[in-house]
Amino acid sequence: MTTAILSGSEGGIGVQDGRKIMTTIMLYQFEECPFCAKVRAVLRELKLPFIAIDVPHERDDPIRQQLLEKSGVPTVPVISIDGRYIGDSQKIIHYLEEHFKKRDTSEKEE
């Protein structure tokens, strides 16, 4: 199992609405998984530091079983953020964009 700190090295400092926030985002993943790659891309796009943890492929592995119990899904990706576990790439991306995407209020209608 590989663990890597990606997209930022400030120990869980992210930016939300122009404010620095302290949070730790853990991404449980398979490196080769396209759905995990989508989540990694959104995390990087939003400039959110995260820790990626490659989990075993075997679904009966204790780590995978814990992720299933906590997230309710048997697949990856799963993120852990502020004590909450979210599975399914679309749900993860929606959550991240809803909570961390900076709203541009300076756009003008033409």
NORZI-V532329 format. One record per helix or strand. SS is the DSSP state (helix for helix, strand for strand). FROM is the first residue (numbers start at 1). TO is the last residue. Records with the same first field share a line. If there is no record, write none. Layout:
# NORZI-V532329
SS=FROM-TO ; FROM-TO
This chain:
# NORZI-V532329
strand=3-6 ; 13-16 ; 19-22 ; 25-29 ; 50-54 ; 78-81 ; 84-87
helix=34-45 ; 62-71 ; 89-100
